[in-house]
């Protein structure tokens, strides 16, 4: 395999490694959190569905203003802080299990907290890549990030199911906590990424949100992609909540078998998700990328990260100009990067 010049950038290698470690760990939580509720705490189907809702609610409630807020802090610092916060929250679950004090209420709070931190992490991470690689390397860099994302999404559920079966659900979450710690350490290898320059024209959060929504809804490609992916996300999350309860309570499947079934399902739908993201990447690296982008910055995304993944077509915007980098090239603010909703895992 030919060595691509994009690998020569130590910052990109750190981002690529951090993404891979974090995404694989996240797939463990996709199974471990609901299985902890169903098996360890004997939760009902409705209570398990509430747990899923607690993890996705922050993307719906905070997705709109998060882009504007994230632009106020240095991006590397924000990403590392979010990783460390998620590690602490997830590590509290096996600790509580060992103390015999684990409750559904704690599961809800942890899922909610991890969701809030994931919102800000995903938003901040959108603008990191153009700050690390030159404009002509954005497309190949995106392709390599997409490769590790696809590998984590297809193999992660099977790995997570096996770990849950071997370690039990609460203790498998400790591995996800470790993955966030590893991601934070790797992200510290990124070069300093200061907060984007303040816009020349002061604008309130509501004004920025309105501008972002108009930008997304008026774009001929973003609007249909966002609506379609948001619809897919909604039903994927609904199916996941019902499927896990049915598989455990009615079919009596082991955690490893449940993970295998989910891995096969993800593999079957990965071409659709890859097409959505490939369309996004083409827009980012095409004629409108970097400083050629319109001055109105926008961020459209959904709870997809959980891998990976961002509210149904939510957008936020700030009319901030591109930020000058050390090399003299301009890079857009966090809210200037685009991400479409994709169906994926929580976390």
Number of C-alpha atoms within 10 A of each C-alpha: 3 4 7 10 11 19 15 11 11 14 22 24 20 19 21 24 17 22 25 23 21 25 30 26 28 30 29 29 31 24 29 28 25 27 24 27 23 20 16 16 13 13 18 13 19 12 17 24 20 15 24 22 17 21 24 27 17 24 27 16 14 17 28 26 18 27 33 28 18 24 25 16 16 16 26 23 17 20 25 20 16 21 25 19 19 26 24 17 19 27 21 18 26 19 15 14 15 11 9 9 11 20 15 17 10 15 22 21 15 23 26 22 18 26 26 24 21 30 30 25 22 27 30 27 18 21 23 22 21 24 25 23 20 16 19 11 17 23 19 17 24 19 15 15 19 19 15 17 25 22 14 24 24 22 19 28 33 24 19 31 31 21 22 25 16 13 13 19 28 28 21 28 30 25 21 27 26 21 24 29 22 18 27 22 16 20 24 17 16 17 14 13 17 15 19 23 15 16 12 9 9 12 14 10 18 15 15 25 25 15 19 28 21 14 22 23 17 11 10 10 13 22 17 14 20 26 17 17 22 25 16 18 23 14 12 14 21 13 12 18 21 14 15 24 22 14 16 16 14 9 10 12 14 15 26 20 17 21 28 21 16 24 21 15 13 21 15 11 12 17 12 14 19 16 13 21 20 16 15 19 22 15 16 22 18 16 11 12 20 24 17 12 18 15 14 16 27 30 32 31 31 30 36 27 24 26 27 27 26 35 27 25 29 29 33 30 32 32 23 24 22 23 20 15 14 8 8 8 15 18 26 27 34 32 32 33 28 21 28 32 30 31 30 26 27 28 31
